Amino acid sequence: MAAAAAAELPGKYQKLAQEYSKLRAQNQVLKKGVVDEQANSAALKEQLKLKDQSLRKLQQEMDSLTFRNQQLAKRVELLQDELALSEARGKKNKKSAESSSQLSQEQKSVFNEDLQKKIEENERLHILFFEADEQHKRLEAELRTRLEVLETDAAQHQAVVDSLTRKYTDTIEKLQNDKAKLEIKSQTLEREAKDCRLRTEECQQQLKNLQAALGSRLEESLCIISEKVPFNDTRSNRYNALNIPLHNRRYQLKLRDLAGQALSFVQELVTALLNFHTYTEQKVQIFPIDSATDTISPLNQKFSQYLHENALYVRPLEEGMLHLFESITEDTVTVLETAVKLKAFSEHLASYLCFLRKILPYQLKSLEEECESSLCTAALRARNMELHRDMKRLTAVFEKLHTYISLLALPSTKPEGLLRTNYNAVFTSIAASLRGSHEILKDISKHYSQKATLEQEVPTVTQKLITTNDCILSSVVSLTNGMGKIASFFSNNLDHFTASLSYGPKGGTEFISPLSAECMLQYKKKAVAYMKSLKKPCADSVPYEEALANRRVLLSSTESREGLAQQVQQSLEKIAKLEQEKEHWMLEAQLAKIKLEKENQKLKNSLSGYLAETVQERSVLPNVIEQKEETTEKSQREPIKSTSLVGMLTITTDNEKAPDVESREDLIKKHYMARIAELTSHLQLADSKSVHFHAECRALAKRLSLAEKSKESLTEELKLASQNISRLQDELMTTKRSYEDQLSMMSDHLCSMNETLTKQREEIDTLKMTSKGNSKKNKSR
């Protein structure tokens, strides 16, 4: 393995290097293209900037020209105003007007010429500016489109470059990982090779030792054989065939299991054949001419009569297979030479083949007669001709199957008829014949289904014909399925049949004859009886030491069991106590929460009352000073009690001044701080317990949701089960009805068989009477 892996490594690395070089060359070309496109995009951006600058210059010139035009327009207006003034003055003095008119006309002509030139120049600049603007817009649009195309190309090239780089990095990482794995593998293979070398050396040494030991034992055994054994029966096949082979119980059980499976398949096949022939008989009697309304043709009468006898030929197949299954037991040696019951099964198959040959011409003629009927269409005629060919093929396949099974039955009667070297060929031929019969039956099923659908379209179709066609189709389908099961079963176990049925006595290759095989079985029974007689019953008592050891083990096991029981009891008690404590602390937490709420409410009420009292005292203090002085004199020796949330405060006023407000506030503050600390500790404890209980509640909620889901799934399964039960009940009712129909049909068949038997008996009696009369006449002559 190491050499093969080392030989594969250079080629693998060479391929990967070639791919890497190709990808690298492609990467360089793509990089070059991307760089060129980036340079082109930069040049276009520069051109765009230049065009923008020229556009700005032209716009500035345009602004300056518009400003100049505005100035000229103002100047023209001023000149026109001056002209109007000069004309007004000219009316006053014509002389001065004439001279001034000449001057004004000259100035006017100059101004007009100057204005005309400025207007033309302005128009020319407008045209130039418009053309430059249009050209700039066109160029800007072209450059923008080109820039977008180049940007998309650059993005695509960049994406290709990124994908290629990722691919290269992935391939490099993969190659590095493969290289590391191969190095590790080569190291492990080298270690394994070293271990294998060491093992081979050890094995060679052991082989030498074993050869030496076996050589010495062989010499001893040869000496013992030459001295003690007077006769060696394994040298002659004739005597060796009487020796009992090694008993292979597993092989016998496997063969019996296979025979049981084959028996069940043959029973299904026999049932399907009986139904097929019976329903074919019914079909012949009702189509194309119904025997209840008209007489059918003599050909169909004979055909239905032969079909009526199908049970005489089909039932023995099941009986023969049953006898063959019963002959294969755990104690026998089952080979072809000892399988005597296979000959009986071959004979029953031959009788059924004769039955098929007998009914085949009638069946073909019946199909031809059906084709000649006026009810038969072209499509129905084509289906009938296909069934015509299929029936011929089916009979031919059964002939092949009978030939090969009769060959398998030869070793139990005539061993020279089939050599062991040909067993494999016969078994493969049987498998091929079974597969061919399965294919033919599939064709028959397909053609029968098409024929049944076409017959339903016939205008004179009856319900009896439809049900008969359905029965024929179901029997053909079951026949096809049964033959398919037999073919697959035989093909799957072909190797086991060819290997196990060629098993014989030790030292020989085969049994010489069926007689020697029978003698061998008798010797085997005697040997089994002898071995059973040698077996003696074991003593019932147990040795003393073993009994002591068992007692110690028993005591230790009982002690450990008692200890475990005590531990379990203690753990259960602890669990019960913990649950009680849990409930107690839950109640305590609830009570603490209620108390906390009450204390908070009382604290709020007391603070609000205290503030109200202080305000009231300050407001009423000047009015009640005299009253207080009088009351203090009376109650100098009496204690003052104050009850509140803080507790009961007792203040004596025996010639002492009452504490001021600040000391009282300090006392209240200290008391409340201590109370708040105590309540916060209780609250933290309650919070921790509530968190724990909340987690437990969440777990219980999850369990509840899972339980609900499982409940839903179980309800769905229950619905499905109820549906299946109802479906099975419906199927049971349908099968029951079909069985009742079959029983009624079988009873009708039995009645018809009894009638035919009575007719045959009458014919036999008449024949006997006629034969007696003829014998008497002959005697008289």
C-alpha positions in Angstrom: 0.0 0.0 0.0 2.8 2.4 0.8 4.5 1.7 -2.5 1.2 2.3 -4.4 0.6 5.6 -2.5 4.2 6.7 -3.2 3.8 5.9 -6.9 0.6 7.9 -7.1 2.0 11.0 -5.4 4.3 12.3 -8.2 1.6 12.0 -10.9 -0.9 13.7 -8.6 1.5 16.6 -7.8 2.4 16.9 -11.5 -1.3 17.3 -12.5 -1.8 19.8 -9.7 1.3 21.8 -10.8 0.1 21.9 -14.4 -3.3 23.2 -13.3 -1.6 25.7 -11.0 0.6 27.0 -13.9 -2.4 27.3 -16.2 -4.4 29.2 -13.6 -1.4 31.4 -12.9 -1.0 32.3 -16.6 -4.8 33.1 -16.8 -4.4 35.2 -13.6 -1.6 37.3 -15.2 -3.6 37.9 -18.4 -6.6 38.9 -16.3 -4.5 41.2 -14.2 -3.0 42.8 -17.3 -6.5 43.4 -18.7 -7.6 44.9 -15.5 -4.6 47.3 -15.4 -5.2 48.3 -19.0 -8.9 49.0 -18.3 -8.0 51.0 -15.2 -5.5 53.1 -17.3 -8.2 53.7 -20.0 -10.7 54.7 -17.3 -8.1 57.2 -15.8 -7.4 58.7 -19.3 -11.1 59.1 -19.9 -11.5 60.8 -16.5 -8.7 63.2 -17.5 -10.4 64.0 -20.8 -13.7 64.5 -19.0 -12.0 67.0 -16.6 -10.5 68.9 -19.6 -13.9 69.1 -21.3 -15.4 70.4 -18.1 -12.7 73.1 -17.9 -13.4 74.1 -21.5 -17.1 74.2 -20.8 -16.6 76.4 -17.8 -14.4 78.8 -19.9 -17.1 79.0 -22.6 -19.7 79.6 -19.9 -17.6 82.4 -18.5 -17.2 83.9 -21.9 -20.9 83.6 -22.5 -21.6 85.4 -19.2 -19.2 88.2 -20.1 -20.8 88.5 -23.5 -24.3 88.7 -22.0 -23.1 91.4 -19.6 -21.5 93.3 -22.6 -24.8 93.0 -24.5 -26.7 94.4 -21.6 -24.3 97.4 -21.4 -24.7 98.0 -25.2 -28.4 97.8 -24.9 -28.4 100.5 -22.1 -26.1 102.6 -24.2 -28.5 102.3 -27.2 -31.3 103.4 -25.0 -29.4 106.4 -23.8 -28.5 107.3 -27.4 -32.2 107.0 -28.4 -33.2 109.3 -25.5 -30.6 111.8 -26.6 -31.9 111.6 -30.1 -35.4 112.3 -28.9 -34.2 115.3 -27.0 -32.3 116.6 -29.9 -35.3 116.2 -32.2 -37.4 118.2 -29.6 -34.8 120.9 -29.6 -34.7 121.0 -33.4 -38.2 122.2 -33.6 -37.2 125.3 -31.8 -34.3 126.2 -33.9 -34.3 124.8 -37.4 -30.8 126.0 -38.1 -29.3 124.5 -35.2 -31.5 121.5 -35.9 -30.1 121.1 -39.4 -26.5 121.1 -38.2 -27.3 119.0 -35.2 -29.4 116.6 -37.4 -26.4 116.1 -39.6 -24.3 115.4 -36.6 -26.9 113.1 -35.0 -27.4 111.3 -38.3 -23.7 110.6 -38.6 -23.5 109.5 -35.0 -26.7 107.4 -35.4 -25.2 105.7 -38.5 -22.0 105.0 -36.6 -24.0 103.8 -33.6 -26.2 101.6 -35.9 -23.2 100.1 -37.6 -21.5 99.5 -34.2 -24.8 98.0 -32.9 -25.2 95.8 -36.0 -21.7 94.5 -35.6 -22.3 93.8 -31.9 -25.6 92.0 -32.7 -23.9 89.9 -35.4 -21.0 89.1 -33.1 -23.4 88.2 -30.3 -25.5 85.9 -32.6 -22.3 84.2 -33.8 -21.1 83.7 -30.2 -24.6 82.4 -29.3 -24.4 79.8 -32.1 -20.8 78.9 -31.2 -21.8 78.5 -27.6 -24.9 76.4 -28.4 -22.8 74.1 -30.7 -20.1 73.8 -28.1 -22.7 73.0 -25.4 -24.4 70.3 -27.6 -21.0 68.8 -28.4 -20.0 68.9 -24.8 -23.2 67.2 -23.7 -22.8 64.5 -26.4 -19.2 63.9 -25.5 -20.1 63.8 -21.8 -22.9 61.2 -22.4 -20.6 59.1 -24.5 -17.8 59.3 -21.9 -20.3 58.5 -19.1 -21.6 55.4 -20.9 -18.1 54.3 -21.7 -17.1 55.0 -18.1 -20.0 52.8 -16.9 -19.1 50.0 -19.3 -15.5 50.2 -18.2 -16.5 50.2 -14.5 -18.7 47.1 -15.0 -15.9 45.4 -16.9 -13.4 46.4 -14.2 -15.9 45.0 -11.5 -16.3 41.8 -13.4 -12.6 41.4 -13.9 -12.0 42.2 -10.2 -14.7 39.5 -9.3 -12.9 37.0 -11.6 -9.6 37.9 -10.0 -11.0 37.5 -6.5 -12.6 34.2 -7.3 -9.4 33.0 -8.9 -7.4 34.1 -5.9 -9.8 32.4 -3.6 -9.7 29.3 -5.7 -5.9 29.4 -5.7 -5.8 29.8 -2.0 -8.3 26.9 -1.5 -6.3 24.7 -3.9 -3.1 25.6 -2.1 -4.6 24.8 1.3 -6.1 21.6 -0.1 -2.8 20.6 -1.5 -1.0 21.4 1.7 -3.6 19.4 3.7 -3.3 16.5 1.2 0.5 16.7 1.5 0.3 16.6 5.3 -2.2 13.7 5.2 -0.1 11.8 2.7 3.0 12.3 4.8 1.1 11.1 7.9 -0.2 8.2 5.8 3.3 7.3 4.5 4.6 7.4 8.1 1.8 5.1 9.3 2.4 2.8 6.3 6.1 2.6 7.1 5.3 1.7 10.7 2.8 -0.9 9.5 5.4 -2.2 7.1 7.9 -2.6 9.9 5.2 -4.3 12.0 4.4 -6.6 9.1 8.1 -7.5 8.7 8.3 -8.3 12.4 5.1 -10.4 12.2 6.3 -12.2 9.1 9.5 -13.1 10.9 7.5 -14.3 13.9 5.1 -16.3 11.6 8.0 -17.9 9.8 9.5 -18.9 13.1 6.1 -20.3 14.2 5.7 -22.1 10.8 9.1 -23.8 11.2 8.1 -24.9 14.7 4.7 -26.2 13.5 6.3 -28.0 10.6 8.7 -29.7 12.9 5.9 -30.6 15.4 3.5 -31.8 12.6 6.3 -33.9 11.1 6.9 -35.7 14.4 3.2 -36.2 14.9 2.8 -37.5 11.3 5.5 -40.0 11.9 3.8 -41.2 15.1 0.4 -41.4 13.4 1.8 -43.3 10.4 3.4 -45.8 12.8 0.2 -46.1 14.7 -1.8 -46.6 11.5 0.6 -49.2 10.1 0.5 -51.1 13.4 -3.1 -50.7 14.5 -5.3 -50.2 11.3 -5.7 -53.4 9.3 -7.9 -52.0 6.6 -8.3 -48.4 5.1 -11.7 -48.1 3.4 -11.2 -44.5 2.2 -8.9 -45.6 -0.6 -11.7 -47.2 -2.5 -14.7 -45.0 -3.5 -16.9 -48.0 -3.4 -16.3 -48.5 0.3 -15.8 -44.9 1.2 -19.4 -44.2 0.0 -20.6 -46.2 3.0 -18.8 -44.0 5.4 -20.9 -41.4 7.3 -20.0 -37.8 6.4 -19.6 -35.1 9.0 -23.0 -33.9 10.1 -23.6 -30.2 9.4 -26.6 -29.3 11.4 -26.5 -25.6 10.2 -26.6 -26.8 6.6 -29.5 -29.1 7.2 -31.5 -26.4 9.0 -30.7 -23.9 6.2 -31.8 -26.5 3.6 -35.0 -27.2 5.5 -35.8 -23.5 5.8 -35.3 -23.1 2.0 -37.5 -26.2 1.4 -40.2 -24.6 3.6 -40.0 -21.4 1.6 -40.2 -23.3 -1.7 -43.2 -25.2 -0.4 -45.0 -21.9 0.4 -44.2 -20.5 -3.0 -45.4 -23.7 -4.7 -48.6 -23.6 -2.7 -49.3 -20.0 -3.9 -48.5 -21.1 -7.5 -50.8 -24.1 -7.3 -53.6 -21.9 -6.0 -53.1 -19.5 -8.8 -53.0 -22.2 -11.4 -56.2 -23.7 -10.1 -58.0 -20.3 -10.2 -56.6 -19.6 -13.7 -57.8 -22.9 -15.2 -61.2 -22.7 -13.4 -61.9 -19.1 -14.5 -60.7 -19.9 -18.0 -63.3 -22.7 -18.1 -66.0 -20.2 -17.0 -64.8 -17.8 -19.7 -65.1 -20.4 -22.4 -68.6 -21.2 -21.4 -69.9 -17.6 -21.5 -67.9 -15.9 -24.3 -68.3 -15.5 -27.3 -71.4 -17.7 -26.8 -73.1 -18.0 -23.5 -74.0 -21.6 -22.7 -77.0 -20.5 -20.7 -78.7 -19.0 -23.7 -77.1 -21.0 -26.6 -75.0 -24.1 -27.2 -71.3 -23.5 -27.4 -69.1 -25.2 -30.1 -68.0 -28.8 -29.6 -64.4 -27.5 -29.5 -65.1 -25.3 -26.5 -67.2 -28.1 -24.9 -64.2 -30.4 -25.1 -61.8 -27.6 -23.9 -64.0 -26.8 -20.9 -64.2 -30.6 -20.1 -60.4 -30.8 -20.1 -60.1 -27.7 -18.0 -62.5 -29.1 -15.5 -60.0 -31.9 -14.8 -57.2 -29.4 -13.8 -57.2 -30.2 -10.1 -56.2 -33.8 -10.9 -53.0 -32.5 -12.3 -52.3 -29.4 -10.3 -52.9 -30.6 -6.8 -50.2 -33.4 -6.9 -47.5 -30.7 -7.4 -48.3 -29.3 -3.9 -48.4 -32.9 -2.4 -45.0 -33.8 -4.1 -43.4 -30.6 -2.7 -44.8 -31.3 0.7 -43.4 -34.9 0.7 -40.0 -33.5 -0.4 -40.1 -30.9 2.5 -41.0 -33.6 5.0 -38.1 -35.8 3.8 -35.6 -33.0 4.7 -35.0 -33.2 8.5 -32.3 -32.2 10.9 -30.9 -35.7 11.3 -30.6 -36.8 7.7 -28.0 -36.0 5.0 -29.7 -34.3 2.2 -28.0 -34.5 -1.2 -29.4 -35.3 -4.7 -28.5 -39.0 -4.2 -30.7 -39.1 -1.0 -33.5 -36.9 -2.3 -35.8 -39.7 -3.4 -38.9 -37.6 -3.2 -37.6 -35.3 -5.9 -38.4 -38.1 -8.4 -42.1 -38.1 -7.4 -42.3 -34.3 -7.7 -40.7 -34.6 -11.2 -43.4 -37.2 -12.1 -46.2 -34.9 -10.9 -44.7 -32.1 -13.0 -44.6 -34.4 -16.0 -48.3 -35.2 -15.5 -49.1 -31.5 -15.4 -47.0 -30.9 -18.5 -49.1 -33.6 -20.3 -52.2 -31.7 -19.2 -50.8 -28.5 -20.6 -49.9 -30.2 -23.9 -53.4 -31.7 -24.0 -55.3 -28.4 -23.6 -52.9 -26.3 -25.7 -54.4 -27.1 -29.1 -57.9 -26.6 -27.8 -56.9 -23.3 -26.2 -55.3 -22.1 -29.5 -58.3 -23.2 -31.5 -60.7 -21.5 -29.0 -58.8 -18.3 -29.4 -58.9 -18.6 -33.2 -62.7 -19.3 -33.0 -63.1 -16.3 -30.9 -61.2 -14.2 -33.5 -63.6 -15.5 -36.2 -66.6 -14.3 -34.1 -68.6 -11.3 -35.3 -68.2 -9.6 -31.9 -64.4 -9.7 -32.2 -62.8 -6.3 -33.3 -59.4 -5.8 -34.9 -57.8 -4.8 -31.6 -59.3 -7.8 -29.8 -58.1 -10.1 -32.6 -54.6 -8.8 -32.2 -54.7 -9.4 -28.4 -56.0 -12.9 -29.0 -53.1 -13.6 -31.4 -50.6 -12.3 -28.8 -52.1 -14.7 -26.2 -51.9 -17.4 -28.8 -48.2 -16.9 -29.0 -47.8 -16.5 -25.2 -49.5 -19.9 -24.5 -47.2 -21.7 -26.9 -44.2 -20.0 -25.1 -45.5 -20.9 -21.7 -45.9 -24.6 -22.6 -42.4 -24.6 -24.0 -40.9 -23.1 -20.9 -42.7 -25.7 -18.7 -41.2 -28.4 -20.9 -37.7 -27.0 -20.3 -38.4 -26.8 -16.6 -39.6 -30.4 -16.4 -36.5 -31.6 -18.4 -34.1 -29.9 -15.9 -36.0 -31.1 -12.8 -36.1 -34.7 -14.2 -32.3 -34.4 -14.7 -32.0 -33.4 -11.0 -34.0 -36.5 -10.0 -31.7 -38.8 -11.9 -28.9 -39.1 -9.1 -31.4 -40.7 -6.7 -32.3 -43.4 -9.3 -29.6 -43.5 -12.0 -26.4 -41.8 -10.8 -24.7 -42.3 -14.2 -27.4 -40.1 -15.8 -26.0 -36.9 -14.4 -22.5 -36.2 -13.3 -21.6 -33.9 -10.4 -19.7 -31.6 -12.7 -23.0 -30.8 -14.5 -25.0 -29.8 -11.3 -24.1 -26.2 -11.6 -25.2 -26.0 -15.3 -28.5 -27.7 -14.5 -29.2 -25.3 -11.6 -28.4 -22.2 -13.7 -30.7 -23.6 -16.5 -33.5 -24.0 -14.0 -33.0 -20.4 -12.8 -33.1 -19.1 -16.4 -36.2 -21.1 -17.1 -38.0 -19.7 -14.0 -37.0 -16.2 -15.1 -38.3 -16.8 -18.6 -41.6 -18.2 -17.3 -41.9 -15.1 -15.1 -41.4 -12.8 -18.1 -43.9 -14.8 -20.2 -46.5 -14.6 -17.4 -46.0 -10.8 -17.2 -46.7 -10.6 -21.0 -49.8 -12.8 -20.5 -51.0 -10.6 -17.6 -50.5 -7.4 -19.8 -52.3 -8.9 -22.8 -55.2 -10.3 -20.7 -55.7 -6.9 -19.1 -55.9 -5.3 -22.5 -58.2 -8.0 -23.8 -60.5 -7.5 -20.8 -60.7 -3.8 -21.4 -61.6 -4.3 -25.0 -64.2 -7.0 -24.2 -65.9 -4.5 -21.9 -66.5 -2.2 -24.9 -68.4 -5.0 -26.7 -72.1 -4.0 -26.8 -73.3 -7.4 -25.7 -71.1 -7.6 -22.7 -72.6 -9.0 -19.5 -71.8 -8.6 -15.8 -70.9 -12.2 -15.6 -68.3 -11.8 -18.3 -66.8 -8.7 -16.5 -66.5 -10.5 -13.2 -65.0 -13.6 -14.9 -62.4 -11.4 -16.6 -61.6 -9.7 -13.3 -61.2 -13.1 -11.7 -58.9 -14.3 -14.5 -56.8 -11.1 -14.2 -56.4 -11.5 -10.5 -55.4 -15.2 -10.9 -52.9 -14.3 -13.7 -51.5 -11.5 -11.5 -51.1 -13.9 -8.5 -49.6 -16.5 -10.9 -47.1 -13.9 -12.1 -46.2 -12.8 -8.6 -45.8 -16.4 -7.4 -43.5 -17.3 -10.4 -41.5 -14.1 -9.8 -41.0 -15.1 -6.1 -39.9 -18.6 -7.1 -37.5 -17.2 -9.7 -35.9 -14.7 -7.3 -35.8 -17.2 -4.5 -34.0 -19.8 -6.8 -31.6 -17.2 -8.2 -30.7 -15.8 -4.7 -30.0 -19.3 -3.3 -28.3 -20.7 -6.5 -24.8 -20.7 -5.0 -26.1 -22.5 -1.8 -27.8 -25.2 -3.9 -24.8 -25.9 -6.1 -22.3 -25.9 -3.1 -24.3 -27.9 -0.6 -26.0 -30.6 -2.7 -22.6 -31.8 -3.9 -21.6 -32.7 -0.4 -20.4 -36.3 0.3 -18.4 -38.5 2.5 -14.9 -37.6 3.7 -12.1 -38.5 1.3 -14.5 -39.2 -1.6 -16.0 -37.0 -4.3 -19.5 -38.6 -4.6 -21.9 -41.3 -3.6 -21.5 -44.3 -5.8 -25.2 -45.3 -6.0 -28.5 -44.6 -4.3 -28.1 -47.9 -2.5 -24.9 -46.9 -0.9 -26.5 -43.6 0.1 -29.4 -45.5 1.7 -26.9 -47.8 3.5 -25.0 -44.7 4.7 -28.2 -43.3 6.2 -28.9 -46.6 8.1 -25.3 -46.6 9.4 -25.8 -43.0 10.5 -28.9 -43.9 12.5 -27.1 -46.7 14.1 -24.2 -44.4 15.0 -26.5 -41.9 16.5 -28.2 -44.5 18.6 -24.7 -45.8 19.7 -23.6 -42.3 20.7 -26.8 -41.8 22.7 -26.2 -45.0 24.5 -22.7 -43.9 25.4 -24.0 -40.8 27.1 -24.5 -41.2 30.8 -26.5 -38.9 33.0 -24.5 -36.5 35.1 -24.4 -36.6 38.9 -27.0 -34.6 40.7 -24.8 -33.6 43.6 -22.5 -30.6 43.7 -18.9 -30.8 45.1 -18.4 -29.4 48.6 -15.8 -26.7 47.6 -18.1 -25.5 44.8 -21.0 -25.4 47.1 -19.0 -23.3 49.6 -18.0 -20.9 46.9 -21.6 -20.6 45.7 -22.8 -19.9 49.3 -20.2 -17.1 49.7 -21.3 -15.6 46.4 -25.0 -15.9 47.5 -24.4 -14.3 50.9 -22.4 -11.4 49.4 -25.1 -10.9 46.8 -27.9 -10.9 49.4 -25.9 -8.5 51.7 -25.2 -6.1 48.8 -28.9 -6.4 47.9 -30.0 -5.5 51.4 -27.5 -2.6 51.5 -28.8 -1.3 48.2 -32.4 -1.6 49.4 -31.5 0.4 52.6 -29.8 3.1 50.5 -32.8 3.3 48.3 -35.1 3.6 51.3 -32.9 6.3 52.8 -32.7 8.2 49.6 -36.5 8.0 49.2 -37.0 9.4 52.8 -34.5 12.2 52.0 -36.4 13.1 48.9 -39.7 13.2 50.8 -38.2 15.5 53.5 -36.7 17.8 50.8 -40.0 18.0 49.1 -41.7 18.9 52.4 -39.0 21.6 53.1 -39.5 22.8 49.5 -43.2 23.3 50.1 -42.5 24.9 53.5 -40.1 27.4 52.0 -42.4 28.2 49.2 -45.1 29.1 51.7 -42.6 31.1 53.7 -41.6 33.0 50.6 -45.2 33.8 49.9 -45.8 35.0 53.5 -42.6 37.1 53.4 -43.7 38.7 50.2 -47.1 39.6 51.8 -45.4 40.9 54.9 -43.0 43.0 52.8 -45.9 44.5 51.0 -47.7 45.3 54.3 -44.6 46.8 55.8 -44.0 49.0 52.8 -47.6 50.2 53.0 -47.3 50.9 56.7 -44.1 52.8 56.2 -45.7 55.0 53.6 -48.7 55.6 55.9 -46.5 56.4 58.9 -44.3 58.8 57.1 -47.3 60.6 55.6 -48.9 60.8 59.1 -45.7 62.1 60.7 -45.3 64.8 58.1 -48.9 65.9 58.5 -48.5 66.0 62.4 -45.3 68.2 62.2 -47.0 70.6 59.8 -50.0 70.8 62.1 -47.9 71.3 65.2 -46.0 74.2 63.6 -49.2 75.8 62.6 -51.0 75.5 66.0 -47.9 76.0 68.2 -48.5 79.6 69.4 -52.1 78.8 70.3 -51.4 75.8 72.5 -48.3 76.9 74.4 -50.3 77.7 77.5 -52.2 74.3 77.3 -48.9 72.4 77.1 -47.5 74.2 80.1 -50.5 73.2 82.1 -50.5 69.6 80.9 -46.7 69.2 81.6 -47.2 70.3 85.2 -49.8 67.6 85.6 -48.0 64.8 83.8 -44.5 65.3 85.1 -44.4 61.9 86.8 -46.3 60.0 84.1 -44.6 58.1 81.3 -45.4 58.9 77.7 -46.0 55.9 75.4 -45.9 56.2 71.6 -46.9 53.2 69.4 -46.0 53.0 65.8 -44.3 50.7 63.2 -41.0 51.3 65.0 -42.3 49.8 68.1 -43.3 51.2 71.5 -41.2 54.1 72.6 -41.5 55.1 76.3 -40.3 58.6 77.2 -40.2 59.7 80.9 -40.5 63.4 81.7 -39.4 63.4 85.3 -37.8 66.8 85.5 -36.0 66.0 82.1 -36.3 67.7 78.8 -37.9 65.8 76.0 -35.5 64.6 73.3 -35.4 66.9 70.4 -36.6 66.2 66.9 -33.1 65.2 65.6 -32.5 62.4 68.1 -35.9 61.0 67.4 -35.2 61.1 63.7 -31.9 59.3 64.2 -33.6 56.6 66.2 -36.3 56.2 63.5 -33.6 56.2 60.8 -31.5 53.5 62.5 -34.5 51.3 63.2 -35.7 51.6 59.6 -32.2 50.9 58.2 -32.0 47.7 60.3 -35.5 46.7 59.3 -34.7 47.4 55.6 -31.5 45.4 55.8 -33.4 42.5 57.3 -36.1 42.7 54.7 -33.6 42.9 51.8 -31.9 39.7 53.1 -35.3 38.0 53.3 -36.1 39.4 49.8 -32.9 38.1 48.3 -33.5 34.7 49.8 -37.0 34.7 48.4 -35.7 35.9 45.0 -33.2 33.0 44.8 -35.9 30.5 45.8 -38.3 32.1 43.3 -35.6 31.8 40.5 -35.2 28.2 41.4 -38.9 27.6 41.4 -39.2 29.5 38.1 -36.5 27.3 36.5 -38.4 24.2 37.8 -41.6 25.6 36.3 -40.0 26.2 33.0 -38.6 22.7 32.9 -42.1 21.4 33.8 -43.6 23.6 31.0 -41.1 22.1 28.6 -42.0 18.7 29.7 -45.6 19.5 29.3 -45.1 20.8 25.8 -43.2 17.7 24.9 -45.9 15.6 26.4 -48.5 17.5 24.4 -46.5 16.9 21.2 -46.2 13.2 22.0 -49.9 13.2 22.7 -50.6 14.8 19.3 -48.3 12.3 17.6 -50.0 9.4 19.4 -53.4 10.7 18.5 -52.3 10.9 14.9 -50.9 7.3 15.1 -54.2 6.3 16.7 -56.1 7.8 13.8 -53.9 6.1 11.3 -54.3 2.8 13.2 -58.0 3.2 13.3 -57.9 3.9 9.5 -55.8 0.9 9.0 -58.1 -1.2 11.1 -61.1 0.0 9.1 -59.2 -0.6 5.8 -58.3 -4.1 7.0 -61.9 -4.8 8.0 -63.0 -3.7 4.5 -60.3 -5.9 2.9 -61.4 -8.8 5.2 -65.0 -8.3 4.1 -63.9 -8.2 0.4 -61.7 -11.3 0.8 -64.5 -13.0 2.7 -66.9 -12.2 -0.1 -64.4 -13.4 -2.7 -63.8 -16.6 -0.7 -67.6 -17.1 -0.5 -67.8 -16.6 -4.2 -65.0 -19.0 -4.8 -66.7 -21.5 -2.5 -69.9 -21.2 -4.3 -68.1 -21.6 -7.6 -66.2 -24.6 -6.2 -69.5 -26.1 -5.1 -70.9 -25.6 -8.6 -67.8 -27.2 -10.0 -68.2 -30.1 -7.6 -71.8 -30.5 -8.7 -70.8 -30.4 -12.3 -68.0 -32.9 -11.6 -70.5 -35.2 -9.8 -72.7 -35.0 -12.8 -69.9 -35.8 -15.2 -68.8 -38.7 -12.9 -72.4 -40.1 -13.0 -72.4 -39.7 -16.7 -69.1 -41.4 -17.0 -70.3 -44.2 -14.8 -73.4 -44.7 -16.9 -71.2 -44.7 -20.0 -68.9 -47.3 -18.3 -71.9 -49.4 -17.4 -73.3 -49.2 -20.9 -69.8 -50.1 -22.3 -69.7 -53.1 -19.9 -73.1 -54.2 -21.0 -72.2 -53.9 -24.6 -68.9 -55.7 -24.0 -70.7 -58.5 -22.2 -73.2 -58.8 -25.0 -70.4 -58.9 -27.5 -68.5 -61.6 -25.5 -71.7 -63.6 -25.4 -72.2 -63.3 -29.1 -68.6 -64.3 -29.7 -69.0 -67.3 -27.5 -72.2 -68.3 -29.2 -70.4 -68.0 -32.5 
